[in-house]
Amino acid sequence: MTYSPHTTIDSHRLGIYSLVSIIIAICVLSFCSLSVYAEHRIKVFTTGELGMFAPLTHTIQFDKGGTVFDYVKDGGQDNAFVFARLQAELNVKDRHSLIFLYQPLNIESRVYLDEDVIVDEAVFSADTNLDLRYGFDFYRVSYLYHLSGHEGAADQLSLGGSLQLRNATIDFTSSDGTLRRSNRDLGPVPLFKLRWRNGFADSTWIGAEVDGMYAPVKYINGSDSDVVGAIIDLSLRYGIPLDQHKDLFFNLRWIGGGAEGTSTKDDGPGDGFTANWLNFVSFSIGLTWEATGG
């Protein structure tokens, strides 16, 4: 299959509102913390990243009789896309951190089909154009306990957990608009979290952070759906202090995982089976600012 570039104007209001809300929350946290910092030892750190990401592998299947669709080979994902991430972290008494993260992820493409593609019993015929959207924004709240060091310290080792809210929209639409399959999912995902950092004599540092989980979904949320899910968000970074309160860093990230199984709550079309597995790699430049420090 081949594809041609496709650009659309899509407001994605939920993502924009979320981004604005987080920026407002960061400002409120910063100003509020300034007044109570001395008494309660509260610090606020804000982090932004901007760069690019590239899918290494990504396949999806809807319905056991459906096509195992390769987004990288056949779906226009053999390219690099904009990567951005925004985070606010509240550190209390140097031992506890509460972290709020917003990660937008939206890929749109138009491809020309060399063969039929079947999605939830809908047949998108060969020799036609297909519009694709893979949206998988997520929001994450995390807690970390600093076993050694603290946020902003030269050396740090921290353990904790995260609760991620996935907001998935996966669309297959014929270019003439006559045929469409859209799968949407909003749900929580619990994760384990680990952070490590090591400082050098010249004040630069290296660090790693991972959020991950692998488990049968029915044992996590108590449902009777026979679905297995996995996720890993692993980053390696090199940081350079700009001053006492600001660090510039370079980040290499791997986001991988997916889910496979049959949902008993699916009303069709299709039999409720889904298999979605991906591996994305990103490179970004970021800035961490201690908002309560200056």
FIROVEX-355534 format. One record per residue (C-alpha): residue in three letters; x, z, y. Coordinates in steps of 0.5 Angstrom, whole numbers, padded with zeros to 4 digits, always signed. Layout:
N
AlaXZY
...
This chain:
294
Met+0000+0000+0000
Thr+0002-0001+0007
Tyr+0000+0002+0014
Ser+0000+0000+0021
Pro+0001+0006+0027
His-0006+0008+0029
Thr-0007+0013+0035
Thr-0014+0016+0037
Ile-0016+0021+0042
Asp-0019+0027+0039
Ser-0020+0033+0043
His-0019+0038+0037
Arg-0023+0043+0041
Leu-0022+0049+0036
Gly-0014+0048+0036
Ile-0014+0048+0044
Tyr-0018+0054+0045
Ser-0014+0058+0040
Leu-0008+0056+0044
Val-0010+0058+0050
Ser-0013+0064+0047
Ile-0006+0066+0044
Ile-0003+0065+0051
Ile-0008+0069+0055
Ala-0007+0075+0049
Ile+0001+0074+0050
Cys+0000+0075+0058
Val-0005+0081+0057
Leu-0001+0085+0052
Ser+0006+0084+0056
Phe+0002+0087+0062
Cys-0001+0092+0058
Ser+0005+0094+0055
Leu+0009+0094+0061
Ser+0005+0100+0063
Val+0006+0104+0057
Tyr+0013+0102+0054
Ala+0017+0108+0056
Glu+0012+0113+0053
His+0010+0110+0047
Arg+0016+0105+0046
Ile+0012+0099+0045
Lys+0016+0092+0046
Val+0012+0085+0046
Phe+0016+0079+0044
Thr+0014+0072+0045
Thr+0016+0066+0041
Gly+0015+0059+0042
Glu+0018+0053+0037
Leu+0018+0045+0038
Gly+0021+0040+0034
Met+0019+0035+0029
Phe+0016+0035+0021
Ala+0017+0030+0016
Pro+0013+0031+0009
Leu+0017+0030+0003
Thr+0012+0030-0002
His+0004+0030-0001
Thr-0001+0029-0006
Ile-0009+0030-0007
Gln-0015+0029-0011
Phe-0022+0030-0011
Asp-0026+0030-0017
Lys-0023+0029-0024
Gly-0025+0022-0024
Gly-0022+0021-0017
Thr-0015+0018-0015
Val-0009+0022-0015
Phe-0007+0020-0007
Asp+0000+0020-0005
Tyr+0000+0021+0002
Val+0007+0019+0003
Lys+0007+0013-0001
Asp+0000+0010+0001
Gly-0002+0015+0006
Gly+0002+0013+0012
Gln+0006+0020+0012
Asp+0013+0017+0011
Asn+0014+0019+0018
Ala+0016+0025+0023
Phe+0011+0028+0027
Val+0011+0033+0032
Phe+0011+0041+0030
Ala+0010+0046+0035
Arg+0009+0054+0033
Leu+0007+0060+0038
Gln+0008+0067+0036
Ala+0007+0074+0039
Glu+0010+0080+0036
Leu+0008+0087+0038
Asn+0014+0092+0036
Val+0012+0100+0036
Lys+0017+0105+0036
Asp+0023+0100+0033
Arg+0020+0101+0026
His+0013+0097+0026
Ser+0011+0090+0028
Leu+0005+0087+0028
Ile+0005+0079+0029
Phe+0000+0074+0031
Leu+0002+0067+0029
Tyr-0002+0060+0031
Gln+0001+0054+0027
Pro-0003+0047+0029
Leu-0002+0042+0023
Asn-0006+0035+0024
Ile-0004+0028+0021
Glu-0008+0022+0023
Ser-0006+0015+0020
Arg-0009+0008+0018
Val-0007+0005+0012
Tyr-0009-0002+0009
Leu-0011-0001+0001
Asp-0008-0005-0004
Glu-0012-0002-0009
Asp-0019+0002-0010
Val-0018+0009-0008
Ile-0024+0014-0011
Val-0025+0020-0007
Asp-0031+0025-0009
Glu-0034+0019-0013
Ala-0034+0014-0007
Val-0030+0008-0008
Phe-0026+0005-0002
Ser-0024-0002-0004
Ala-0018-0005-0004
Asp-0016-0010+0002
Thr-0020-0006+0007
Asn-0017-0001+0012
Leu-0018+0007+0011
Asp-0017+0012+0016
Leu-0014+0019+0014
Arg-0014+0025+0017
Tyr-0011+0031+0014
Gly-0012+0037+0019
Phe-0009+0044+0016
Asp-0008+0049+0022
Phe-0007+0056+0020
Tyr-0007+0063+0024
Arg-0003+0069+0021
Val-0003+0076+0022
Ser+0003+0080+0019
Tyr+0005+0087+0019
Leu+0013+0088+0018
Tyr+0016+0095+0017
His+0023+0095+0019
Leu+0028+0098+0013
Ser+0034+0097+0017
Gly+0035+0095+0025
His+0029+0093+0029
Glu+0026+0087+0032
Gly+0031+0084+0037
Ala+0037+0088+0033
Ala+0043+0085+0031
Asp+0042+0087+0024
Gln+0035+0087+0021
Leu+0032+0088+0014
Ser+0024+0088+0014
Leu+0018+0088+0009
Gly+0011+0087+0010
Gly+0005+0083+0009
Ser+0001+0077+0012
Leu-0006+0075+0012
Gln-0007+0068+0013
Leu-0013+0064+0015
Arg-0013+0057+0013
Asn-0018+0052+0017
Ala-0017+0045+0013
Thr-0021+0039+0015
Ile-0019+0033+0010
Asp-0022+0026+0012
Phe-0023+0019+0008
Thr-0026+0014+0013
Ser-0027+0007+0012
Ser-0025+0003+0018
Asp-0032+0000+0019
Gly-0035+0007+0019
Thr-0040+0006+0013
Leu-0036+0010+0008
Arg-0034+0017+0009
Arg-0032+0023+0005
Ser-0030+0030+0009
Asn-0028+0036+0006
Arg-0027+0042+0010
Asp-0025+0049+0008
Leu-0024+0056+0012
Gly-0022+0062+0008
Pro-0017+0068+0008
Val-0010+0068+0004
Pro-0006+0074+0003
Leu+0002+0073+0003
Phe+0008+0077+0002
Lys+0013+0077+0008
Leu+0020+0078+0008
Arg+0025+0078+0014
Trp+0033+0078+0015
Arg+0038+0078+0020
Asn+0045+0078+0021
Gly+0049+0079+0027
Phe+0056+0076+0029
Ala+0061+0079+0034
Asp+0060+0074+0039
Ser+0053+0076+0039
Thr+0050+0070+0035
Trp+0046+0071+0029
Ile+0043+0068+0023
Gly+0036+0070+0020
Ala+0031+0068+0015
Glu+0024+0069+0014
Val+0019+0068+0008
Asp+0012+0069+0007
Gly+0009+0067+0000
Met+0004+0068-0005
Tyr+0003+0065-0012
Ala-0004+0067-0016
Pro-0010+0065-0019
Val-0015+0065-0013
Lys-0021+0069-0017
Tyr-0016+0075-0018
Ile-0015+0075-0010
Asn-0022+0074-0008
Gly-0026+0076-0014
Ser-0030+0069-0014
Asp-0031+0066-0021
Ser-0027+0059-0019
Asp-0022+0057-0023
Val-0017+0055-0018
Val-0009+0057-0018
Gly-0006+0057-0011
Ala+0001+0058-0008
Ile+0004+0058-0001
Ile+0011+0058+0002
Asp+0013+0058+0009
Leu+0021+0059+0009
Ser+0025+0059+0015
Leu+0033+0059+0016
Arg+0035+0060+0024
Tyr+0041+0060+0028
Gly+0040+0064+0034
Ile+0044+0064+0041
Pro+0043+0070+0046
Leu+0042+0067+0053
Asp+0041+0074+0056
Gln+0039+0081+0054
His+0032+0079+0053
Lys+0032+0072+0051
Asp+0035+0068+0045
Leu+0035+0061+0044
Phe+0035+0059+0036
Phe+0035+0053+0032
Asn+0030+0053+0026
Leu+0030+0049+0019
Arg+0023+0051+0016
Trp+0020+0049+0009
Ile+0012+0049+0008
Gly+0010+0048+0001
Gly+0005+0050-0004
Gly-0003+0048-0005
Ala-0008+0049-0010
Glu-0011+0046-0016
Gly-0018+0048-0020
Thr-0025+0047-0020
Ser-0030+0051-0015
Thr-0037+0053-0018
Lys-0040+0053-0011
Asp-0039+0046-0009
Asp-0045+0042-0008
Gly-0042+0035-0009
Pro-0041+0029-0009
Gly-0036+0030-0014
Asp-0035+0035-0019
Gly-0032+0040-0015
Phe-0025+0039-0017
Thr-0019+0039-0012
Ala-0012+0038-0013
Asn-0007+0039-0007
Trp+0000+0040-0007
Leu+0005+0039-0001
Asn+0012+0040+0001
Phe+0014+0039+0009
Val+0020+0040+0012
Ser+0021+0041+0020
Phe+0027+0042+0025
Ser+0025+0046+0031
Ile+0028+0049+0037
Gly+0025+0055+0039
Leu+0026+0061+0045
Thr+0024+0068+0044
Trp+0023+0073+0050
Glu+0022+0080+0050
Ala+0016+0080+0055
Thr+0017+0087+0056
Gly+0024+0087+0058
Gly+0025+0082+0063
